[in-house]
Amino acid sequence: MAKITLSNLRHSYLPKPGKPADYALKKIDLDWQDGGAYALLGPSGCGKSTLLNIISGLLTPSEGRILFDDRDVTGLPPDQRNIAQVFQFPVIYDTMTVYDNLAFPLRNRGVAEAHVDTRVREIAEMLEVTEMLKTRASHLSPDNKQKISMGRGLVRDDVNVVMFDEPLTVIDPHLKWKLRSKLKELHQQVRATMIYVTHDQTEALTFADQVVVMQDGEIVQIGTPVELFERPQHTFVGHFIGSPGMNVLDASEDGGTVRFEGQPIAIEGKVTGQGGATQIGIRPEFVSLGDAGLEARVRKVSDVGRHSVVEAMVGDTSVKAIIEGAAPEQGAAVHLAFRADQTRLYRDGWLATEIAS
């Protein structure tokens, strides 16, 4: 296990990059502590896989350094970094038994057979596959094959980091929650440094203690799942995380007074900075319907079981609210109220309010 440091990292696939747009990864400085559970979260094309390949040694960065426990490994090949990787598709040998699949990474490194047996049985017990040890891998279901693939990554006790690259993509939805829970449980047991790469917010937020959110080759926020939900540092984070995501509404600001559709809006804390495109952000969970507030007309109501998502139009702008109980009918006139301590100002996408300490 290791602390991983990314220092002044940038990467371009072009031979002579010049402008920022030429870089698939823009300047990144990041520390992952030894034994932590982390997620890299973002849409396709945001740079997650590029960053993963740089950490694993499959790519050499255009600029910057990668350090494991303060040791520079930037120039080392993958086999000298002691990294285990679990991919989208299970990497196992169908002709081998489950036992031999789990034992393979250790036997390949000349580990004594007594230790191989001990370690295989430990991991099999953690994965709850002990009764399958004599079963040929070709007879396993897809979720159990992925379990064995995970086990192959965890069986070595000399790894610096275990990296998971979209490991649940091919798993049936009704089985995903079981594997997510098992992976979280495994981390708590083995305490290895784990990095989970995904575009799925549910997977990231249920696995990781710290989530790194990426957009267009940049890190836009690092935080706990609660921090990302409750106080997005960028409108992208607010929009990407949540179902539905945060309302991001064009606004104006003058002398600390913020207006939306011409109406003054109370916001969290003190406005900072000036200039730039101004928006307010508020999650649908903190928009309520009542007798006072912004005049709106209901455009659509979606019943999602425990609550309803009401989409209402304030002028030409759509605002979503999550409500419990009886929902208004489509076309009904309503009033929307924004909870002030959850309403934030953003400039050019970045948070521009601060809370007094």
C-alpha positions in Angstrom: 0.0 0.0 0.0 1.2 3.5 -0.7 0.4 7.2 -0.6 0.1 8.4 -4.2 1.1 11.9 -5.2 0.5 13.5 -8.6 2.6 16.6 -9.0 2.2 19.3 -11.7 0.8 16.6 -14.0 -0.3 17.4 -17.6 -0.7 15.2 -20.6 -1.3 15.7 -24.3 -1.6 13.1 -27.1 -0.1 15.7 -29.5 3.6 15.9 -30.1 3.8 19.6 -29.6 0.9 20.9 -27.5 0.6 24.6 -27.3 -2.8 25.8 -26.0 -4.8 24.4 -23.0 -7.2 22.7 -25.4 -4.4 20.5 -26.6 -4.1 18.8 -23.3 -6.3 15.7 -22.4 -5.2 16.3 -18.8 -4.6 19.8 -17.5 -2.6 20.7 -14.5 -3.3 18.2 -11.7 -1.9 18.2 -8.2 -3.4 15.5 -6.0 -2.6 13.3 -2.9 -4.2 10.0 -2.2 -3.4 8.8 1.3 -2.3 5.3 2.1 -5.2 2.9 2.6 -7.9 5.3 1.4 -10.9 4.5 -0.8 -11.1 7.0 -3.7 -13.2 7.4 -6.8 -12.5 9.2 -10.1 -15.9 10.3 -11.3 -16.8 12.1 -14.6 -18.4 11.6 -18.0 -16.7 9.8 -20.9 -13.8 11.8 -22.3 -13.1 13.8 -19.2 -9.6 12.3 -18.7 -10.3 9.5 -16.1 -8.8 6.7 -18.2 -5.8 8.8 -19.2 -5.1 9.5 -15.5 -5.5 5.9 -14.6 -3.1 4.8 -17.4 -0.5 7.3 -16.2 -0.7 6.0 -12.6 -0.4 2.4 -13.8 2.6 3.2 -16.1 0.9 2.5 -19.4 1.3 6.2 -20.3 4.2 8.6 -19.5 2.8 12.1 -18.7 3.9 15.0 -20.9 4.7 16.9 -17.7 4.9 16.3 -14.0 5.7 13.4 -11.7 4.0 10.4 -10.0 5.2 9.4 -6.6 4.5 6.4 -4.5 5.4 7.1 -0.8 7.5 10.0 -2.1 9.4 7.7 -4.5 9.4 9.0 -8.0 7.9 6.2 -10.3 7.2 8.4 -13.3 9.7 6.5 -15.5 9.0 3.0 -14.1 7.1 0.4 -16.2 3.9 -1.1 -14.9 5.5 -4.3 -13.6 7.7 -2.3 -11.2 4.9 -0.3 -9.7 3.2 -3.2 -7.8 -0.3 -2.2 -9.0 -3.3 -4.5 -9.3 -6.0 -3.6 -11.8 -9.6 -4.8 -12.2 -11.1 -4.0 -15.6 -14.6 -3.7 -17.1 -14.5 -7.3 -18.3 -13.4 -10.0 -15.9 -9.8 -11.0 -16.5 -9.8 -14.7 -15.5 -8.8 -18.0 -17.1 -12.0 -20.0 -17.9 -10.1 -23.3 -18.1 -8.8 -22.9 -14.5 -10.6 -23.5 -11.3 -11.5 -20.5 -9.1 -8.7 -21.6 -6.7 -6.1 -21.6 -9.5 -7.3 -18.2 -10.8 -6.9 -16.7 -7.4 -3.5 -18.4 -6.9 -2.1 -17.4 -10.3 -0.8 -13.9 -9.4 1.1 -15.3 -6.4 2.4 -18.4 -8.2 3.6 -16.2 -11.0 5.8 -14.4 -8.5 7.2 -17.5 -7.0 5.4 -17.3 -3.7 5.6 -20.4 -1.5 2.7 -22.7 -2.0 1.8 -22.7 1.8 1.3 -18.9 1.7 -0.5 -19.2 -1.6 -3.0 -21.5 0.0 -3.5 -19.3 3.0 -4.0 -16.2 1.0 -6.3 -17.8 -1.6 -8.6 -19.1 1.2 -8.6 -15.7 3.0 -9.7 -13.9 -0.1 -12.2 -16.6 -1.0 -13.8 -16.2 2.4 -13.9 -12.4 2.0 -15.6 -12.8 -1.4 -17.9 -15.6 -0.1 -16.8 -18.0 -2.9 -15.1 -20.7 -0.8 -17.6 -23.3 -1.9 -16.7 -22.4 -5.6 -12.9 -23.0 -5.2 -13.0 -26.3 -7.2 -15.4 -24.9 -9.8 -14.0 -24.2 -13.3 -14.3 -20.5 -14.0 -16.2 -21.1 -17.3 -19.2 -22.3 -15.2 -19.5 -19.1 -13.2 -22.1 -16.4 -13.6 -20.9 -12.9 -14.8 -21.1 -11.4 -11.3 -19.1 -14.3 -9.8 -16.5 -14.0 -12.6 -16.1 -10.3 -11.7 -15.8 -11.3 -8.0 -12.9 -13.6 -9.0 -11.3 -10.8 -11.1 -11.5 -8.6 -8.0 -10.0 -11.3 -5.9 -7.0 -11.7 -8.3 -6.3 -8.0 -7.7 -6.6 -8.3 -3.9 -4.8 -11.6 -3.3 -1.3 -10.0 -3.4 -0.3 -8.3 -0.2 2.5 -6.3 -1.8 0.5 -4.0 -4.0 0.8 -0.3 -3.7 -2.7 0.4 -5.1 -5.7 -1.6 -6.5 -7.4 0.3 -9.3 -10.9 -0.5 -10.6 -11.7 0.7 -14.1 -15.5 0.7 -14.5 -15.7 -2.8 -13.0 -19.5 -3.1 -12.9 -20.3 -1.9 -16.4 -21.2 -5.4 -17.7 -23.0 -6.6 -14.5 -26.8 -6.8 -14.5 -28.3 -3.8 -12.6 -29.9 -6.0 -10.0 -26.6 -7.5 -9.1 -24.6 -4.3 -9.0 -25.6 -3.3 -5.5 -24.3 -6.6 -4.2 -20.9 -6.2 -5.7 -20.8 -2.5 -4.6 -21.5 -3.6 -1.1 -18.9 -6.4 -1.2 -16.2 -4.1 -2.6 -16.8 -1.6 0.2 -16.7 -4.4 2.7 -13.4 -5.7 1.2 -11.8 -2.3 1.5 -12.7 -2.1 5.2 -11.1 -5.5 5.7 -7.9 -5.2 3.7 -7.4 -1.4 4.0 -5.5 -1.3 0.7 -5.4 2.0 -1.2 -8.1 1.7 -3.8 -9.0 3.9 -6.8 -12.4 3.3 -8.5 -12.9 4.9 -11.9 -16.5 5.3 -13.1 -19.0 7.6 -14.8 -21.7 6.4 -12.5 -22.3 8.7 -9.5 -24.0 5.9 -7.5 -21.0 3.6 -7.8 -18.6 6.4 -6.8 -20.6 7.8 -3.9 -21.3 4.4 -2.3 -17.8 3.2 -2.6 -15.4 6.1 -1.9 -14.6 8.1 1.1 -13.2 10.9 -1.2 -14.5 11.5 -4.7 -12.4 13.3 -7.4 -14.8 14.9 -9.9 -13.3 15.5 -13.4 -14.5 17.6 -16.3 -12.6 18.3 -19.6 -9.2 17.1 -18.1 -9.5 19.1 -14.9 -10.4 18.3 -11.3 -13.3 20.5 -10.4 -13.8 19.3 -6.9 -12.5 16.8 -4.4 -14.7 15.9 -1.4 -16.8 13.4 0.5 -20.1 12.4 -1.0 -21.9 14.7 1.4 -19.7 17.7 0.5 -20.2 17.2 -3.2 -24.0 17.1 -2.7 -24.4 19.8 -0.2 -21.9 22.4 -1.4 -20.8 21.9 -5.0 -17.8 24.1 -5.8 -18.7 24.1 -9.5 -22.0 24.0 -11.4 -20.8 20.9 -13.2 -20.6 19.0 -9.9 -24.1 20.2 -8.9 -25.5 19.2 -12.3 -23.6 15.9 -12.6 -24.3 14.6 -9.0 -27.9 14.2 -7.9 -31.1 12.9 -9.5 -32.2 15.3 -10.8 -29.2 17.5 -10.6 -28.9 21.0 -9.2 -30.9 23.8 -10.8 -28.4 26.1 -12.5 -30.2 29.3 -13.3 -29.0 32.5 -15.1 -29.1 35.4 -12.7 -27.7 38.9 -12.2 -25.8 40.4 -9.3 -25.3 44.0 -8.4 -23.8 45.2 -5.1 -24.4 41.9 -3.4 -28.1 41.7 -4.5 -28.8 38.7 -6.6 -31.8 38.6 -9.0 -33.5 35.7 -10.9 -36.1 36.6 -13.4 -36.1 40.1 -12.0 -36.9 39.0 -8.5 -34.4 39.4 -5.6 -33.2 36.1 -4.2 -31.7 35.5 -0.8 -28.5 33.4 -1.0 -26.0 31.7 1.2 -23.3 33.8 2.8 -21.4 36.7 1.2 -20.9 37.3 -2.5 -17.2 37.1 -3.5 -15.5 38.5 -6.6 -17.1 40.3 -9.5 -17.7 40.0 -13.2 -18.2 36.9 -15.3 -21.3 35.0 -16.2 -23.5 34.8 -13.1 -25.8 31.9 -12.1 -27.5 30.7 -9.0 -27.5 27.0 -8.0 -30.1 25.3 -5.8 -30.9 21.6 -5.6 -34.5 20.5 -6.2 -34.6 19.1 -2.7 -34.4 22.7 -1.4 -37.1 24.2 -3.7 -40.6 24.2 -2.1 -44.1 25.0 -3.2 -46.2 27.3 -1.1 -48.4 30.4 -1.0 -45.6 32.9 -1.6 -42.4 33.1 -3.7 -41.7 33.1 -7.4 -44.7 32.8 -9.6 -44.5 29.7 -11.8 -46.6 27.3 -13.9 -46.2 23.5 -13.7 -44.9 22.1 -16.9 -44.5 18.4 -15.9 -44.8 16.2 -12.8 -42.9 12.9 -12.5 -43.9 10.4 -9.8 -40.8 8.5 -8.9 -42.2 6.6 -5.9 -41.2 8.1 -2.6 -41.6 11.7 -4.0 -42.5 13.6 -7.1 -40.3 15.8 -9.3 -42.2 18.9 -10.3 -40.8 20.9 -13.2 -42.2 24.5 -13.2 -41.6 27.4 -15.5 -40.6 30.8 -14.1 -40.9 32.9 -17.1 -38.9 31.0 -19.7 -36.7 29.2 -17.2 -37.3 25.6 -16.0 -36.9 25.0 -12.3 -37.2 21.5 -10.7 -38.5 20.8 -7.2 -38.7 17.6 -5.2 -41.8 17.3 -3.1 -43.5 14.7 -1.0 -47.3 14.2 -0.8 -49.8 15.5 -3.2 -48.4 17.1 -6.4 -50.0 19.9 -8.4 -51.5 19.2 -11.8 -49.8 20.0 -15.0 -50.6 23.6 -16.0 -51.3 24.7 -12.4 -50.1 28.1 -11.1 -47.7 27.7 -8.1 -45.2 29.7 -6.1 -41.6 28.5 -5.7 -39.5 29.3 -2.6 -35.7 28.7 -2.5 -34.1 27.8 0.8 -31.6 30.6 1.3 -28.9 28.7 3.0 -28.8 26.2 0.1 -29.0 28.9 -2.7 -25.5 29.8 -4.0 -24.1 32.2 -6.5 -21.6 31.0 -9.2 -19.4 33.0 -11.5 -18.2 31.4 -14.7 -19.2 28.1 -13.1 -17.3 28.4 -9.9 -18.8 29.0 -6.4 -18.8 32.7 -5.5 -20.3 32.7 -2.1 -18.6 32.2 1.2 -19.9 31.4 4.7 -18.8 33.6 7.6 -16.6 31.6 10.0 
